[in-house]
Amino acid sequence: MNEYDLYRCKFIKIKGNFIVGRSIFDNKLYYIKINKYSKKFKIGTDNYFYATKKEKGIILKKTILSVVDYNKVINEKNDL
């Protein structure tokens, strides 16, 4: 089973293939990969979503989130 976490971010800007977002709770910066689930996000708004997390970089670490389908996460949790 994959590890999904719930995030809530305010979307700041688009940078390449990523949306840069800042966490509402701990003010941490995230790079959200643009895919079919995240393309609906609008700059200047905030939203919550389930995502997988990956750390990238040796010196300048970036946290990259890949948004997943909400229904997929709920179905997997119900199957437990």
ABEGO torsion letter per residue (X at the ends): XBBBBBBBBBBABBBEABBBBBBAAAGBBBBBBBBAAAAABBBGBBBBBBBBBBBBEAABBBBBBBBBBAAAAAAAAAAX
